[in-house]
């Protein structure tokens, strides 16, 4: 499995950093437009898609946006068992 840690953000990551990560996927390994919000153990606690960002910008002023105010905290996740 490819390293995807470049996709991780924490609860307090700024909107600017989220957008950079969504836009700058290295070698386009995974589709741009999503980041994974993780806790200190790198467990996924939410996702942020470009649609989540758009809805957040429509709802509130941009300077108030950090990951935990934008993220979907109930994503559908699939795990691959080795």
LUMKETI-147889 format. One line per field, with one value per residue (C-alpha): residue number from 1; chain; x, y, z. Coordinates in steps of 0.001 Angstrom, whole numbers, plus 500000, padded with zeros to 6 digits. Example, Ala and Ser with C-alpha at 12.3 -4.5 7.8 and 13.67 -1.06 7.14 Angstrom:
2
milum: 1_2
rogu: A_A
x: 512300_513670
y: 495500_498940
z: 507800_507140
***
This chain:
82
milum: 1_2_3_4_5_6_7_8_9_10_11_12_13_14_15_16_17_18_19_20_21_22_23_24_25_26_27_28_29_30_31_32_33_34_35_36_37_38_39_40_41_42_43_44_45_46_47_48_49_50_51_52_53_54_55_56_57_58_59_60_61_62_63_64_65_66_67_68_69_70_71_72_73_74_75_76_77_78_79_80_81_82
rogu: A_A_A_A_A_A_A_A_A_A_A_A_A_A_A_A_A_A_A_A_A_A_A_A_A_A_A_A_A_A_A_A_A_A_A_A_A_A_A_A_A_A_A_A_A_A_A_A_A_A_A_A_A_A_A_A_A_A_A_A_A_A_A_A_A_A_A_A_A_A_A_A_A_A_A_A_A_A_A_A_A_A
x: 500000_501260_502095_499146_500292_500577_496747_496459_495466_494550_491534_493174_494575_493726_491509_494505_496533_493529_493117_496847_496755_493637_495285_498849_498496_502011_502084_498286_498481_494980_492235_492685_489803_489883_491913_491651_491306_493174_493755_497147_497158_496506_493014_490563_488037_486661_487062_487052_486105_486075_482283_482628_484880_482374_479474_481548_482466_478830_477798_480490_483307_486582_488727_486750_487523_489666_489401_487045_484485_484532_484942_482364_482678_480646_482302_481759_485105_486306_489198_491465_492445_495901
y: 500000_503454_505934_508310_510262_513354_513316_513598_516759_517317_519049_522483_522480_525722_525982_527170_524051_521792_523325_522950_519268_518690_520371_519055_515275_513907_512251_512191_508828_509360_511599_515201_516729_514826_514877_512647_514224_512088_512105_511817_508050_508576_507137_508666_510901_512593_513457_516729_516803_519780_519773_520068_523095_524750_524219_525583_528723_529346_528870_530890_533390_531814_533053_530821_527601_524828_521130_520278_522878_521604_517828_515106_513402_510359_509127_505692_503893_500627_498748_496324_493362_491945
z: 500000_499155_501904_502304_505347_503132_503121_506917_508760_512390_513931_513922_510382_508578_505524_503488_504348_503651_500190_499467_500387_498285_495324_495584_495658_494981_491575_491752_493574_494926_493652_494725_496594_499888_503095_506149_509587_512115_515857_517576_516908_513160_513530_511079_512823_509711_506056_504161_500485_498174_498568_502366_501842_499475_501879_504757_502803_501913_505563_507381_506963_505786_508682_511088_509229_510651_509948_512806_511653_508060_508356_507947_511332_510274_507059_505576_505820_504305_505864_504039_506165_505519
***
